[in-house]
Amino acid sequence: MLGPPDGRYLARASADGPLEAVLVLTTLGAPERRRWRGKRGRDVESAEPESVPTTRVTVVRPEPFPSRAEAGEWLAALRSSGAGAELDAAFGLLNRALHAWRAAASDPYAGDVVLQRALVARIGFGDGEAVSHGRFTEAWELPPPGARKTRRSMEAPEERFAALVGGHGSPLAADELVLRARADLDAGRTREAALQARVALEALLAELQSPAIDGLAEQRPVVADAANQALRGEVAGPVAAGLGDAIEAMEVCCRRVRLGG
């Protein structure tokens, strides 16, 4: 479940801007309400798996294809060359909507989503009403994305996870802050990324000593410029590029710590 209520939402970058897409959110597999009557719960003898509700997200283009033949050619081209751009646009729009929901509902737990966490991804075409209900004239179900590869001899996140859970050390406060800055930057939220990066950088400089942070203090003017620009509006141009480089430098620093360097 993603958080926002079911419905159809017209997505625009601004109130007077062009329609970008129709976002359709539908809950599937919700448990029957009669099963949840009462407030005392129920006795159980085993932890059997329960069916859980999921959210189907459909991103519908605002303009129809001129003909079914052209729609078929578009889908065939995606099968041949890959659907990366289409998926990036769809997930970008969805994450924009989730960002809006967090602000509207004051819900800090409605996080962004990525393709790797989706149960299934499909691209297709059909009648607008049918597509909004998950029915296509023709569609392509993408293969599951490959597992993220990690060089086990280097970072071994499973081992670090077990160690942290077992109380053998603790993560840096900056670890979480740098991750949040990266997520905001990747989602196009440059203002939030800049402000988050400023705090993340100061946390790293406070928590760590040389040689782990060698050269990192040089990023202070870059991050400060980005944060100051963020207070006035969007971060763009060379300042945004510098912000990206600074966040990458912080990630390198965190990685160096994880590797014991």
C-alpha positions in Angstrom: 0.0 0.0 0.0 1.4 3.4 -1.0 -0.8 5.7 1.1 -2.8 8.0 -1.2 -6.5 7.1 -1.5 -7.8 5.3 -4.6 -8.8 7.6 -7.4 -7.9 9.3 -10.7 -5.6 12.3 -10.5 -4.6 14.8 -13.2 -0.9 15.3 -13.0 0.5 18.8 -13.9 3.7 20.5 -13.0 1.8 23.7 -12.3 -1.8 24.7 -12.1 -1.7 26.3 -15.6 0.6 23.8 -17.1 -0.3 21.1 -19.6 -1.7 17.8 -18.5 1.2 15.3 -18.1 -0.7 12.2 -17.3 -3.6 10.7 -15.5 -2.5 8.8 -12.4 -4.9 6.0 -11.4 -4.5 4.4 -8.0 -6.4 1.2 -7.2 -6.3 -1.0 -4.1 -6.3 -4.7 -4.9 -6.8 -7.6 -2.5 -8.1 -5.6 0.4 -9.3 -7.9 3.3 -13.1 -8.0 3.8 -14.2 -5.6 6.5 -16.2 -8.2 8.4 -13.0 -10.1 9.2 -11.8 -7.1 11.3 -14.8 -6.6 13.5 -14.1 -6.0 17.2 -11.2 -4.6 19.0 -9.9 -7.6 20.9 -8.1 -9.4 18.1 -8.2 -13.2 18.0 -6.3 -16.1 19.4 -4.0 -17.9 17.0 -1.7 -21.0 17.2 0.5 -20.4 14.2 1.7 -17.5 12.1 0.1 -18.4 8.8 0.7 -16.0 5.9 -2.1 -13.5 5.3 -3.1 -12.0 2.0 -2.1 -8.4 1.9 -3.6 -5.5 -0.1 -1.5 -4.0 -2.9 -1.8 -0.8 -4.9 -2.0 -0.9 -8.7 -0.6 2.3 -10.2 -1.5 3.2 -13.8 0.0 6.1 -15.6 -2.1 7.0 -18.6 -0.8 9.3 -21.3 -3.0 12.4 -21.9 -2.9 12.1 -25.7 -4.1 9.0 -27.5 -2.2 7.3 -30.3 -3.4 8.3 -33.8 -4.1 4.6 -34.6 -3.8 1.1 -33.2 -1.0 0.4 -35.7 1.1 3.3 -34.4 0.5 2.2 -30.8 1.6 -1.3 -31.8 4.8 0.1 -33.4 5.5 2.1 -30.2 5.2 -1.0 -28.0 7.3 -3.1 -30.4 10.0 -0.4 -30.3 10.1 -0.5 -26.5 10.4 -4.3 -26.6 13.4 -4.0 -28.9 15.2 -1.0 -27.5 14.1 -1.1 -23.8 11.6 0.7 -21.7 14.0 2.6 -19.4 12.8 6.1 -20.4 9.2 5.2 -20.1 9.7 3.6 -16.7 11.8 6.5 -15.4 9.0 8.9 -16.4 6.3 6.8 -14.8 8.2 6.3 -11.5 9.2 10.0 -11.5 5.6 11.0 -11.7 4.5 8.5 -9.1 7.2 9.6 -6.7 6.1 13.2 -7.2 2.6 12.2 -6.2 3.9 10.4 -3.1 5.9 13.5 -2.2 2.7 15.5 -2.4 0.9 12.9 -0.3 3.6 13.1 2.4 3.1 16.9 2.6 -0.7 16.8 2.4 -1.2 14.0 4.9 1.8 14.8 7.2 2.8 11.1 6.6 6.6 10.6 6.9 6.3 6.9 6.2 4.9 7.2 2.6 8.3 6.6 1.0 9.4 6.7 -2.7 9.2 3.6 -4.8 11.6 2.1 -7.3 11.2 -0.5 -10.0 13.2 -3.1 -8.0 10.4 -3.0 -5.3 7.5 -3.3 -7.7 5.7 -6.7 -7.8 5.2 -6.4 -11.6 5.6 -3.7 -14.3 3.6 -3.7 -17.5 3.6 -1.3 -20.5 0.8 -1.4 -23.0 -2.0 0.4 -24.7 -5.8 0.2 -25.0 -9.0 2.0 -24.4 -8.5 4.7 -21.7 -11.3 3.4 -19.5 -10.2 -0.3 -19.8 -6.5 0.6 -19.2 -7.5 2.4 -16.0 -8.9 -0.9 -14.8 -5.8 -2.9 -15.8 -7.1 -4.2 -19.1 -5.0 -3.7 -22.3 -5.5 -4.2 -26.0 -1.8 -5.2 -26.0 0.8 -5.1 -23.3 4.2 -6.3 -22.3 5.1 -7.5 -18.9 8.7 -6.7 -18.2 11.0 -9.3 -16.8 11.9 -8.9 -13.1 14.8 -6.5 -12.6 18.0 -8.3 -11.8 19.2 -8.2 -8.2 21.5 -5.4 -7.3 25.0 -6.7 -7.6 27.4 -6.1 -4.7 31.0 -7.0 -4.7 30.9 -9.2 -1.7 34.7 -9.1 -1.2 34.4 -5.3 -0.7 31.2 -4.1 0.9 29.3 -7.3 2.0 26.2 -5.4 3.3 24.7 -8.7 4.7 27.7 -9.0 7.1 27.5 -5.4 8.1 23.7 -5.7 8.7 24.2 -8.7 10.9 26.9 -6.9 12.9 24.8 -3.8 13.4 21.7 -5.8 14.4 23.9 -7.7 16.8 25.2 -4.6 18.5 28.7 -4.7 17.0 28.9 -1.1 16.2 26.3 1.5 15.1 25.7 3.4 11.9 26.7 7.0 11.6 23.9 9.6 11.9 25.3 10.9 8.6 24.6 7.5 6.9 20.9 8.1 6.9 21.2 11.8 6.0 23.4 11.1 3.0 21.0 8.5 1.8 18.1 10.9 2.1 20.0 13.6 0.1 20.7 11.0 -2.6 17.0 9.9 -2.8 15.9 13.5 -3.0 18.4 14.3 -5.7 17.5 11.3 -7.8 13.8 12.1 -7.5 14.4 15.7 -8.8 13.8 17.3 -5.4 16.9 19.5 -5.6 15.8 21.9 -2.9 15.3 19.2 -0.4 18.5 17.5 -1.5 20.5 20.7 -1.0 19.1 21.3 2.5 19.6 17.7 3.5 23.1 17.7 2.1 24.1 20.6 4.2 23.2 18.8 7.4 24.7 15.5 6.1 28.0 17.2 5.4 28.2 18.8 8.8 27.3 15.5 10.5 30.1 13.7 8.6 32.7 16.3 9.5 31.6 16.1 13.1 31.5 12.3 13.3 34.6 11.4 11.5 38.3 12.2 11.5 41.1 12.1 8.9 41.8 10.3 6.7 38.2 9.3 6.2 37.1 12.9 5.5 40.2 14.1 3.7 39.1 16.8 1.3 35.5 16.7 2.3 35.5 20.1 4.0 36.2 21.6 0.6 32.6 20.8 -0.3 31.3 23.2 2.3 31.1 26.3 0.0 29.5 24.2 -2.8 26.8 22.7 -0.5 26.3 26.1 1.2 25.6 27.8 -2.1 23.2 25.0 -3.0 21.4 25.3 0.3 21.2 29.1 0.1 19.8 28.8 -3.4 17.3 26.2 -2.2 15.9 28.7 0.4 15.1 31.1 -2.5 13.8 28.5 -5.0 14.8 25.6 -7.1 18.5 24.6 -7.4 19.6 24.4 -11.0 22.5 24.8 -13.4 26.1 24.6 -12.2 25.0 24.8 -8.6 22.9 21.7 -9.0 25.8 19.9 -10.7 28.1 20.9 -7.9 25.5 19.6 -5.4 25.5 16.2 -7.2 29.3 16.0 -7.0 29.2 16.9 -3.3 26.7 14.2 -2.5 28.8 11.7 -4.4 31.8 12.8 -2.4 29.9 12.2 0.8 28.8 8.7 -0.4 32.5 7.9 -1.1 33.3 8.9 2.4 30.6 6.7 3.9 31.8 3.8 1.8 35.3 4.3 2.9 34.1 4.0 6.5 32.2 0.9 5.8 35.3 -0.7 4.3 37.4 0.3 7.3 39.5 2.8 5.5 
